Amino acid sequence: MKNYFLLVFSILFLSFGINGFAKDMSVNDVLKNLTSHANTVGEFVQEKSVVVNGKKRLLKSSGTFIISTQGIVWNTLKPVRSISTITDGQIILTNSDGRRSVLDIPANNDFSNFSVSFSSIFKGDMENLNSNFKVLYEDSSSGGWKIFLLPKNENLASFMKKIELVGVNLNGDSRLDSVTLFQQNGEDIKYTLSKQQVKEILSDEEKYYFEAK
């Protein structure tokens, strides 16, 4: 089950768009404004620290992402090409030779709690978010902001210390720059996002990523 949590975390945490809000808005306002765009595309770099023979190593991967009302696409280009898509109830995996597999998201309480938590972030649903996380928010005079999610749910807390979201306000707009999952085993995962753009319509290739065929 932990592998499902981490897989969906990897995909879902690209689900934040670029939106405007005024300085000194509350965390409720920030969360509600993070997903107002129908389609957002951009680039990512993933850095994962792993412990090998007692020493930490940093593994990197990079690629592009698509955030759509249909779901999320995590298009890894380096070091190995792969595509992961999450839609309602399914994960679609495409390997380097184009072969695809579809995984049904298991319907159980643990995974439901995890899914609802992140869905709550995207929807600005503080009631559900607060049921699984303690939410802390801080901003700075320079326009930067941070959101910390500390798990209340025992199953999430068994592998997760906290989640940190970092962004900045620029020219009346807001941008999410990074998301970091701090794990209990010390193997943290950080996603750095860049070149975010809003698209009204996806290309045929981008739409194909969401088809479970």
Secondary structure as the mmCIF struct_conf table of DSSP 4:
data_model
#
loop_
_struct_conf.conf_type_id
_struct_conf.id
_struct_conf.beg_label_comp_id
_struct_conf.beg_label_asym_id
_struct_conf.beg_label_seq_id
_struct_conf.end_label_comp_id
_struct_conf.end_label_asym_id
_struct_conf.end_label_seq_id
HELX_RH_AL_P HELX_RH_AL_P1 LYS A 2 LEU A 12
TURN_TY1_P TURN_TY1_P1 PHE A 13 LEU A 14
STRN STRN1 ASN A 19 ASN A 19
TURN_TY1_P TURN_TY1_P2 LYS A 23 ASP A 24
HELX_RH_AL_P HELX_RH_AL_P2 VAL A 27 LYS A 32
TURN_TY1_P TURN_TY1_P3 ASN A 33 THR A 35
BEND BEND1 HIS A 37 ALA A 38
STRN STRN2 ASN A 39 VAL A 52
TURN_TY1_P TURN_TY1_P4 ASN A 53 GLY A 54
STRN STRN3 LYS A 55 SER A 68
TURN_TY1_P TURN_TY1_P5 THR A 69 GLN A 70
STRN STRN4 GLY A 71 LYS A 78
BEND BEND2 PRO A 79 VAL A 80
STRN STRN5 SER A 82 THR A 87
TURN_TY1_P TURN_TY1_P6 ASP A 88 GLY A 89
STRN STRN6 GLN A 90 THR A 94
TURN_TY1_P TURN_TY1_P7 SER A 96 ASP A 97
BEND BEND3 GLY A 98 GLY A 98
STRN STRN7 ARG A 100 ASP A 104
HELX_LH_PP_P HELX_LH_PP_P1 ILE A 105 PRO A 106
BEND BEND4 ASN A 108 ASN A 108
HELX_RH_AL_P HELX_RH_AL_P3 ASN A 109 LYS A 123
TURN_TY1_P TURN_TY1_P8 GLY A 124 GLY A 124
HELX_RH_AL_P HELX_RH_AL_P4 MET A 126 ASN A 132
STRN STRN8 PHE A 133 ASP A 139
TURN_TY1_P TURN_TY1_P9 SER A 141 SER A 142
BEND BEND5 GLY A 143 GLY A 143
STRN STRN9 GLY A 144 PRO A 151
BEND BEND6 ASN A 153 ASN A 153
HELX_RH_AL_P HELX_RH_AL_P5 GLU A 154 ALA A 157
TURN_TY1_P TURN_TY1_P10 SER A 158 PHE A 159
STRN STRN10 MET A 160 LEU A 170
TURN_TY1_P TURN_TY1_P11 ASN A 171 GLY A 172
STRN STRN11 ASP A 173 GLN A 183
TURN_TY1_P TURN_TY1_P12 GLN A 184 ASN A 185
BEND BEND7 GLY A 186 GLY A 186
STRN STRN12 ILE A 189 VAL A 198
BEND BEND8 GLU A 200 ILE A 201
HELX_RH_AL_P HELX_RH_AL_P6 ASP A 204 TYR A 208
TURN_TY1_P TURN_TY1_P13 TYR A 209 PHE A 210
#
